[in-house]
C-alpha cells in the first residue's frame, strides 16, 4: 500500500472523460491516497487528447502520466509503483 507520509508529491496527469467509469475509479483512488493530480477531460480538449495519444500510443482511457511513467487503464499496482518511483 502507498504510505502517504513517505512519498514526495509526484506530478500526476489523468487523461479521462466524465463518462468513463474506470476514469472515475482512478481519480477516486488518487484522491483517497491524498495525491494531487491534473484532470484532463480529453472529450473537451482535442489538443490534450492528441498529447495523451502521443504519450501512450493508445486511445483507451484513463491514461495516467505519473512523473513521466505512462499507465493505460486503472491499475492500482502500476500506480503505486509509479508513485514510489519504480
Secondary structure, 3 states (H helix, E strand, C coil): CCCHHHCCCCCEEEEECCCCHHHHHHHHHHHHCCCCCEEEECCCCHHHHHHHHHHHCCCCCCEEEECCEEEECCCHHHHHHHHHCC
